[in-house]
């Protein structure tokens, strides 16, 4: 099945559904089933509402994002591994700059400096 169209309440084609479901209507979707030659119309409804307070989350990183990693001078093996992974030494910050993917591969995420 393939979703080809998603309509929000108030858009053309939702008038009767808004009249029927009111504020509970979130969206209307049209699904197409090639195997059975059918078009399906579905609605997404709010069925429950409860109080909630969100908590601050760290932003997600992409694999290509560059991050700063702190490595002590005496950790020569780790420093060599970081160099092989393509890291660049930034003397002003005293950090190694490398991709998030390389950090994950080496398992040194706990060494990433925020900022």
N, C-alpha and C positions, 0 to 999 in steps of 0.2 A: 504494500500500500504506500501511496505517496501523498503527502500533504501539499496541495498546490495553492491554497488560499487560506489566509487567516484574517478574519474581520474583527474589529473592535466594536463595542457597543456604540451605536449612533451612526455607523457607516452604512451606506446603502446596502440593503439586503439583510439588515438586522432588526428592522422596525417591529415585526411581529414577535420576535424572540425577546426584545427589550420589553415589549408590552406584557409578555407572558412571565418572564423571570425577573424583570426590574433590575435593581442594584446588584443582585447576585450574579448577573451575567458578566463573565470575564472576557470570553471571546467565542467566536463561531469559526469552526474549521471545516473545510471541504477536503475529504480524502478520496482518492481514486484508486480502485482495486482493478488492475489490469487483468488479473487471472479470472475474476468473476464478472468483469464488465459492469462494475457498479460504482456509483458515486455515493459517498456517505457524507451526511452533514452532522457534525457533532457540536455540542456546546460544552463549555467549561464554566462551572458554577462554583461560587463560594458557598460552602455548606456549614462552615464554622468560623467564628472569629474569637480570638482570645488575646489578652494583653501580652506583649512581648517587648523585651528590651534587648537590643543587639549589643554585642561586645565588639571592641575594636579588633580588627584582623590585620595581620601583616599582608601587604600587597603580594599577589602572586607574581612569580618571576617566569619569564620565558627562557628557553634554553640559550638563546643568543644574548641575553642581557649580561653586561659586564658588571662584575662585583669585585670588591676589594677583599683580599684574604690576608690575615696576619699570620706570619710564620716566623718563629724565633730563629736567630742566627745559627744556633747550634743544631737545628733540625735539618742537617744536610741532605739526608735521603728524601725527605718530604720536599725540600726545596728543589732537588733534582727532578722529582716526579712532576712538580708543578711547572718547571721549565719545559719538560718534554710535552706537557699538555698545552703549551703555547702561552703561558703566562708572561706578563711584562712587569718588570720591577718599576715601581713608582717611588723614587727616593724621597720626594717631598712628603708624601703621605706615609712612607715606610710600610707600604703594602704591595702585595702582588695583585695585579689586575688580570682577571681571567673570566671566561664565560661561565655562566651558571651550570651549563651542561657538564663542563670539565670538573667543576666543584662537586657536583653530584656523583660523577663517575669515580672521583678519588675519595668520596665519602668524607669531605672536610667542610660540610655545610655549617658546622658549629663554629668554624673559624672566620666566617664571613663577618665583616665589619659593617654595621648599619650606617647608612648615610648616603 
